Amino acid sequence: MKWDEKDHNWMVCAYGESEYLEECLGSLLGQRVKSRVRICTSTPNEHILGIAERYGIEVLVNRGEGGISGDWNFALESGESELVTLAHQDDLYEESYVEEMLARMNRAKEPILYFTNYREIRKGEKVTENRLLKVKRVMLAPVKAAPGRKWGKRMSLRFGNSICCPSITYRKSVMEGKRFGERFKSNLDWEMTERLSRETGEFVYCPTVQMYHRIHEGSTTSELLEKDLRGQEDFEMLRRFWPDGVAKVMSRAYASGEKSNKL
């Protein structure tokens, strides 16, 4: 079976009144290969509804479980295609994202998910290189070398959260029965990829930059770093790969690296 644009949905997770939502939607609607775009939100408001109406985009309202995990689970479950990308309202995607994703997923033997290289946006500027980006690219070497082997997938996750979550496209059939953990506020994506790394199949990686992750003071990551919740979740995740003593030391080192997410 070969997938095409009809097999892909963009599900944009929108919350509050993001000043970047319209720009994000523009990058999705401007794809060279067009696929369906919808907005999912638990906070419907005039800002979100107005932008959606302007671009003719359907808005799905989450009336159930709230929080980040509830919104992500709702968005994934609402996707009506086999391939679903949970786009973040603040981020931007290259016009070749869907085209590249379909090509690489169709070449893979047994894909679990797809993800890409990325850059950051800080203070309105696209950042090509910094220490964190360089380290994460090094961490991905094992999964690039052995995308279908359990050791390759897990080795790339055991030193930290190396996969940029808004760059991921999930397969609905693989995700059936799996939900993002509600006790996580920051690492719910890492927790999910850790579980998926145990599955048979490939983590399909695109080494070219296909999206831009925005770092700003109002982002969830920045807020969690301020509250030190990120460090607690990092330790819990590292314990899945290492003995407690090692995980504790690594979580401190990892926290130092994550300071680059503070502006």
N, C-alpha and C positions, 0 to 999 in steps of 0.2 A: 504493500500500500504506500502511495506517495501523498503527502499532505500538501495542500495549497492554501491560499488566503482564506478560503471558506472554513478551514479547520482551525483558525486562530481568532481569539478575542483579546482585545485590550480591556482590562478592567481597571479603571483609574480610582484609586482609593483617595477620596477627598474628605477633608475634615475642616471645620471652621470656615475661615475666609482667607485662604491663601492667595497672596498677590501673584503667585507664580503659576496658578492653575491654568490660566488661559494659554500661557506660553508652553506648558507641558502638552496640553491638548493640540496645540498647533504642530508640535513635533510628531504627534501620532497621526494626525490627519494628513500630514505632509509626507507620509511614507511612500516610497516608490511602489511598493506592493501594498495595496489597501486591504485592511481587514477591519472587522467591526470594533467600534470604540464605544464603551459605556462607562458611566460614572457610578460608583457605589459610595454611599455615605450614610452615616448614622446621625448626621447633623445637617439636614436639609435647610437651606436658608436662601435668601434672595440672591446672594452672591453666586452660589453654586448653580442655582436654578436659572438665573439670568444668563450665565455663560453657556450653560447647556442648551438653553433655548436658542441662543444666538447661533450656535453651531449645529443645531439639530441633533443633539446627543441625548440619548435616553438616560434618565437618572433612576437608579434602583436604591430604595431606602431600606436600610437595615433596621428593622423594628425589634430584633431579638437581642442576642448577647452583644454587649458593647465592648469598648476597649479596642486596642490594636488587634489582638488575636481575633476578637469577634468580627471586626471589620474585614480582616483578611480572610477568615473562614467564609464569611458571607460572600465576598467578592469571588473567591475561588469556586464556591459551590454554585454561584449564579452564572458562571461562564458556561455557555452552551456549546462549546467546541472542545475538541481533544487537547488543544494547545491554548494555554491561558497565561498571559503576562499580567502580573499585578503591578501596574505602574504607580509610582508615587507622585503626588500632585505637584511636588516642587522640582522634579527632575526633568531632564530633556533626553530625547532619543535621536540618534542619527537616522536620516531618512532611509538608510539601508538595513535597519534592524530586522524587520520582518523578512525581507529578501534573504539576508544572510542566515537568519534563524531557520527558515524553511529549507534552504540548501543544505545546511549542516545536519539538521535533524533527519532529512531524507537520506543522507549518506551514512548515518549511524546505523549499526546493526540492531541495537536494542536500547534506545535512548530512554533515560529516566527524566532528565531535565536538560535545559540549555541555559548557558549563562555567558557573559561577555566580559572583556576587558572594559575598563571605564576610566574616566577622569573626573575631576571635581570642579564645582563652581563655587568660588569664594568671593564675596563682595562683588558679585556680578562678572567676575573674570574666570575664564576657563583655565584651570591649573593642570598642566601636563604632567609634571613630576613633583613629588615630595617624598619624604622618607616612608610614610605609610604606604603610598601607592607602590613604591619600589619593593618594599618588604612583601606585600601581598602578592605581587607578581612572582617573586621568588617562591613563595609558599605554594603556588599553583603548579610548580614544575612536576610533581608526582602525578597529578591528575591529567596533565597534558601528555605525559609519557604513557600513562596506563589508564585511560578514561573508563575502561570497562572492568578494571580489576579492583577488588575491594581495598587492597592495600594502597593503591594509587589515590582512590577517592578519600580514604580516611587519613592518609598521610598529609594531604593538603588541608585538612580541617583540624588536625590535632595541635597545631601551634597557634591557632586563632581563627577568627571568622574571615576566611580569605575570599569568599564568594560575595560579590555585591548583590544584595537581595533584589533591588529593583531591576536588575539586569536579567533576572531568572524568568524563563518560560517553563511552566509546569505541564505535565501530562495529566489530564483529568483521570484517566484510567489507572495510572500509577498512584494517584493521590486518593483514590476511593477509600473511605474509611479512616483517612488520616486527617487530623486537625492540628492547627497551630496551637501550642500550649498556652493556656490562659494565664499561667503563673509567670510567664515571661513578658517583659515590657520592651526589651531591647534585642535579646538574642533569640527570639522566636524563629527567625529564619535559619540561624546556625543550628538550633535544636532540630529543625526539620531536615536540613541537609545532612546532619549527623545520622538521623534515622534512615534517610533515603540512601546514605552511603553503604548501608548494609544490604540493600536490595541488589538483585542481579540486573545488570545493565550499565549503561554509560552515562557519565556526566559529560555532556557535549559542550566544549569550551571554544569560544571565538576569541582569538588573541588580539584582534583589531578592536579599537575603541568604538563601541556602539551606543554608549549612553554617558550622560554626565550627571553625577550625583551632587546635589546642592547641599552645601554646609552653611547653615545660618543659625542665628541665635534662637530662633523659634522652632528649630527642628527637634524631633523627639530624641535623637541621639545626644544633642547638646544638652537638653533638659535632664536626661538621665545621668549624664556625666556629672552635672552639677550636684545631683542628689546622691551620687556614688552607687546608684542601683546597678549601673553597668558593671562595676567591679564584682559585685556579688554574683551576677549572672555569668560573668566570664569564668569565675572560679567553679561554679556549678557545671559549666560546659567542659572545662578542661579536666575535671574529675572523670569524665567519660572516656578520657584517653590516657590519663596519667594517675599514679598514686597521689593521695591527698597532699603529701609534703611537696612533691614536685609541682603539682597543680597550683599550690599556694604561691610558690616562688614565681611561676610563670605568669600567674594572674597579675602580680605586681609589675612585672616587666611589660606585660601587655597593656596595662593601664597607663604606663608611661608613654607608650606608643600612641594610644588613643587620645592623648592630650592634643594631638593635632586637629581633633575635631572641635576644639574650643577656638572661638574667634577672639 
